[in-house]
Amino acid sequence: MSAVPRWFDRKFVFTFSAELYPNLCVRLRGTPSRLEEILRGGSPSARKRKPDGKWSAQEHAGHLLDLEPLWLQRLENFAGGAGELAVTDLANRKTDEANHNARALDQLLAEFRRSRNTLADRAEALDSGLYERTLMHPRLKQPMRLVDHLYFVAEHDDHHLAKIWELMRVAS
């Protein structure tokens, strides 16, 4: 059984200052390096092991890549003045169908790094006044500022990094 709490059980309270957006941008830029460090230390069989038929460490990494278009789309929702954040497929069919275990690790990691840099570049290019803009999050049913969205993405990253770390530790 995993020690990492289920993502959908998480509750979020966004009370921090929007002035923390530079910290969050740096945190988001750091995810590719942390992901690479965790995954490159293990064998292919450790990375691709699917305990109880659940995602492998490499599939968790692929899931991070799969969500990059959503994170960017939501950032554009804030920039464009949309009424609500874009919805996602809560069943994660894209990840389930992607066969990330068949991909070369270096390719997956490079693609994630490129996608994340695109997201971070776009977030950093926005006027700082946008970080206070609020939209409704479709699943959480609560208002979320742009800075909260970046925090949410960083927390999602850390959730999956913790799962990957846990899977790699058990496999070694």
N, C-alpha and C positions, 0 to 999 in steps of 0.2 A: 504494500500500500504506500502511496506517495505521501510525503510530508508537506508537499506544496499544496496550499489551499486551492480549491477549484476556482477558476477564473470567474465563472458566472455567479459564484457566491459572494464575490467581492462587492463591497459598498464603497462609495466614494463621497467624500466631503471636500469640496473645493473652497477653502477659506484663505489660502495663501495669496500673497500679493502678486499681481500681474508682472511686477518688476522682476520676478524670478525667471522670466522667459529666456534670458541668456543662459542660465544654468541648465534649463531644460533642453535648449538647443545643443549644448555641449554634451549632455547626457545622451541624447539621441544619436549624435555623431559617434559616440563611443561604443554603441551596440555592435557594429560589425567587428571591431577588434576583440571585444569580449567573446562574441560568438566564435570567431576564428580560434581564439586561445583554447576555449573549451573543447571544440570539435577536433582540432588538429592533433590533440594529445592522445587520441584513442585510435584503436584499430577500426577498419571498415566494419567488421562484424559487430563491434561494440556500438558503433554509430547507427547501425541498421537493425539492431535487435528490437523486436516489437513485443514487449512484455504484455501478456494477456490480450494480444491483438490490438493494443493501442499504439499510438504514434511512436515511432522510433525517435532517437535524438535528431537524426538527419531530417526526419519529417517535421519535427518541431521547427527546425531551422527553415525548412521550405515553407512552413506556415507563416513565419515572419515575413518572408519574401512575398507570399501570396497576398498579404494584407497591405503591402505598401501602396498599391493603387487606391485602396479605400482611405488610408490616412491622408494621401495627397488630395483626393477628391473632397474629403471633409475640410481640409485646409482651404481649398478653393471655395467651399460653401461659406466659410467665414469671410474670405476676401471678396466674394461676389454678392454678399448680402442675402443668401438663401434664407428661407424660413425655418428649415430644420436640417439637421445633419443627414447625410446619405445613410441609407440602411445597408446592412450587410446580411449575408447568408449565415445565420446562426448555426446551421448544421455543418458548416465548413466543408461543403462538398468539393470545392476547388482543391483543398489540400488532400482530401481523401482520394480524389481521382488523379492527382498529379504524378504519382509514382516517384516521389522525390528520392527514394532509396536507389533508384536506377540512375540518378544523375551523378556526374562527377562532382565531388565535394568542392574542388576549387572553382568550378563553374558556378555552383549555387552560391558560394560565399562572395564571389566577385559580383554576381548579379545583385545580391542583397546590398552589398556596399554601394554600388552605383545607384540603386533605387533609393537607398537611405540618404545618400548625399544629395540627390535631387530633392527629396523632402526637406532636408535641413537647409539647403540653399534657398528654397522657396520660402520657408518659414522665416529665415533670417532677412530676406529681402522685403518682407512686409513692413509697412509702417507700424511702429510700436503701439500706436493707438488702437490697432485692430486686436491686440492681445486681450483687450477688455470686452470685445464684442461677444455677445451671448447668443447661442442657438440651443434648441432642445435636442438632447441625445435620444435617439429613437428607442433604444432598449432600456436605458436607465430611467427614462421618463423624468429627467431633471435637466435644468438649464446647465449649460457648459460654456465657459469662455474659451476662446482660442488657446489661451495659456493652459487651461484645464485639459483641453484636447491633447496638447503636447505631453502633459503629465500622464494622461491616460495611456497614450502610446508608449511612453517610457515604462510605465508600470506593466503594460502588456508585454513589452520586450523582456523585462526582468522576470515576469512570471514564466515565460518560455525558456529563458536562460537558466532559471532555477530547475525547471523540468529536465532540460538537457544535461545540466551538471549532475543532477540526481541519477539520470539514466546512465551517464558515462561512469559515474562512481560505482554503481551496482555492477556494471559490466566488467570493470577492471579487477 
